[in-house]
Amino acid sequence: MLKRPMDRDIFGNPVSSRRPRYEATLERMDKVSLTHRAARMRWLSRVIPKDIGFMMSMETYKVFEEAKSSFITGNFVATIVLSACFIEHWLVVGLSQRGFTKESSKGLASSIKVARDNKLIDKFVLDSADRLRKIRNPFVHLKSFEHEYTLAQRTFKKRVIPDELLEQDAKEALSTMYAIAVYALSRT
């Protein structure tokens, strides 16, 4: 338990202050989630090396780091959205360098299509990026309940708990994010 510094009253006498309830609540939450966070951190360290040495804008770097951090803390929707954002950033830069500035500025679907049509990135990696885009879309562009990529539809079809599916999606998103970066880097 954390010790709080003692405050002093107007006469200089020590007055102990009570620890706010939210601190105790956060401490309990940390203890409960520690094992899960550690397991996700182990998985992440096997998939994405610590020092990757990519050159990127500050915004793209923050998106990359926060996607990983979100995964560790169990924020799987954030991981999915941020991974897709990183992939879009990476593709826009890579495609622009190859003369596809106009096409890459039209969004992730357009960027994936241009990369696919021009055989700039492996089909398997692009298929994974496109699947991630489709999984991300209901979170950033509200879709009807019946839409095939909503979380409700996908959990119903796979007969799995939503959080388990989201964790699987987040793992795939991080793997795809790293694969796009490595593949694009190896082709420059």
N, C-alpha and C positions, 0 to 999 in steps of 0.2 A: 504494500500500500504506500502511496506517495505521501510524504510529509509535507504539509503546507507551512510556509513561513508564518511566524507569529506576527500579527499586527499589533500596534500599540495604540492605547487610548490617548486622550488629550494630555494626560499626566505622565505619559511614557511607560505606563504599566503594560505588560504583555497581555494581549487579548487573543485567545485562540479563535481562529475562524473555522467555521464548519466547511467541510468539503461539499461542494455542490453535488446534488443528486446525479446530474448528467455525467459527472466524472466517474462515479461509481458504476453507472449504467454502461458507460463506454468501456470501463475496465472489464466488466463481466462479458460484454460482447467480444472484446479482444480475446479473452480466454476461450470462449466457446468456438470462435472462428479460427483460432491459431492453427490447428491441425490442417484444416482445409486450405488456408492461405499458404501454409508451408508446402503442401502437396502441389498446389498450383504453381508455386514458385519453382519447385523442382522440375515440374513438367516444362515450364517456360525456359528454364536454363538449359534443358536438353534440346529444345527446338530453336531457340534464338540465342546465339552467342552473345556474351556481355559486350565485348568490344567489336562492333561490326564495322566501324570506320566508314560509314557512308557520308558523302557530302550532300547536305540538304539544307533547305531554308530553316530558319528557326521555327516557323509554324509547323512545317512538316515534321521536324524533329520532336516538337512537343506532342504532336498527334501520335507519333510512333511510341514515345515513352508513356503517354497516358493510356494508350491502348493496352500496353503491357501491365501497367499499374492497375488499371481497371479490372483486368482479368484476375490478378492476384487477390484483389479485395472482393471479388465475386460479383462485380458489376458487368454482367455478361452482355446486356444490351449495349452499354457504352462501349465495350470491347468490339462488338460487331460494327457499330456505327463508326467508331474511330478507325478501325482497320480498313473499312471501305473508304473512308476519307483519305487515309494514307495512300491507298492504292490509286485513288483518283489523282491525288497530288503527284505521285510518282509517274503515272502514265502521262499526265498532262505535260510534265517537264520532258520526259523521254520522247514523246510524240512530237512535241514542239521542236525539239532539237533535230528531228528528222523531217521537218517541213510540214507537219500535220497540225499546225496551230489552230486553225479554224475548226477542224473536226474534233480535236481534243477539248476544245472549250465548251462543247455541247453536253458535257456530263460523262458519267462513268460508263453508261451503256454505249455511247458513241465511241469513247476511247477504247473500250474492249473490242468493239467491232472493227475499228481501224487497225488495231494491233493484230487482230485475227486475220483480216483481209490481206494484210501485208506481211503476214507470217513473221511478225517481229518478236513474238513471245510464244512459247510452247502452248499448244492447244489445251493440254491438261491444266496448266496454270490459269489460262484464260477462262476455261470452263468453271474452275473453282472460283475465280474472281466474279464471274457472272452469277453463279449460284449465291455467293455472298451478297451481291447487289440485290438479288431478288429477296433474300432473307431480310436484308436491311430495310428495304422499301416500306413495308408496313409500319415500321417504327418512325420513319421520317416523312412518309406520305400516307396519311390515313387511308386504309383500304376497308372494303366491306367485309363483314364477318365471313362471307363465303369465299373470299379470295384465297387461292391455294397456298400462298406463302404467309398468311397470318399465323401467329403462334398457335391460336386455337385449332386451326385446320391441320397444321403440321403435327401437333401433339396428339390430336385425335387419330390421324392416319397412322402414326408410328406407335400409338399406345404407350406413351412415355410421359413422365412428369415434365411440366414446362421448364423447370429449372435444370433438369438433366439435359433436355434438348438444347437449351440456351448455352449450357456449358460446352456441349459438343460443338455447337455452332461457333462459339467463341474460340475454341481450339482451332477449328478449321479456318476461321478468320485470321487468326494470328499466323498460322502456318502459310496461308495464302499471301498475307501481307509480306512476310519475309521472303517467300519464293519470288514474288513479283520484284522486290528490291534486288535480290541476288541475281535473278535472271536478267533483269534490265541492266544491272551493273556489269555483268559478264559480257553483254553484247555491245557495250560502248567502245 
